[in-house]
Amino acid sequence: MVGTGATLMGLGAIIEKVTGSSTPFTKMLKVMGGALMAFGALLPSISAAFKKFGIDVSTTIMNIPIIGWIAAVISAVIALITLLVTSAETQGQATKRV
């Protein structure tokens, strides 16, 4: 994202230099480029914060005795159903195999 932002900013500067004036389009390119550069720099921090938040919420829920056990059982059932659905073969796949 940082590279894309820098490219947009550079493109805006080149267009400005070639035309000799600053147009709304070149201003928009520069603003979008700056925003992409800032977002690209912030993305790892945002990702780490969301991971930490998810772990904290999971730990908190699992520490409440009844609710934690219920949540753990529901998670296990969902994981088991997902595993069975993804590993089960359809009638067409079974026919092909034979």
Steps between C-alpha positions, in 0.01 A plus 500: 500500500784737575644443152162560336453819699843628402426418136176697506671797663779486243251474214321808631829690515595396145162607361532829686846559357396411144184712499657782698204536735334321787160358409240337726605165348865542598399613849277192531788272390729650762240473777418138410870417488559651842201316644621167358847556641360576845259205492777263391714611792213460750374162377743279700414683822126469434538129425695438821242690704213293359685174570566607858137606543376163368725307736394713798130460423537123453689468827242706685209296366671169574569612858129537576416143610162422342517742208858398427412130486199567280708716265772232488246227416339715228844574353590131501171403331548766231857383442386137473218585256740708289750214494234249397356724230838578348618139507176333386487407136198560285319231303672620182845479660429149627384391154813645341721321751344164418 
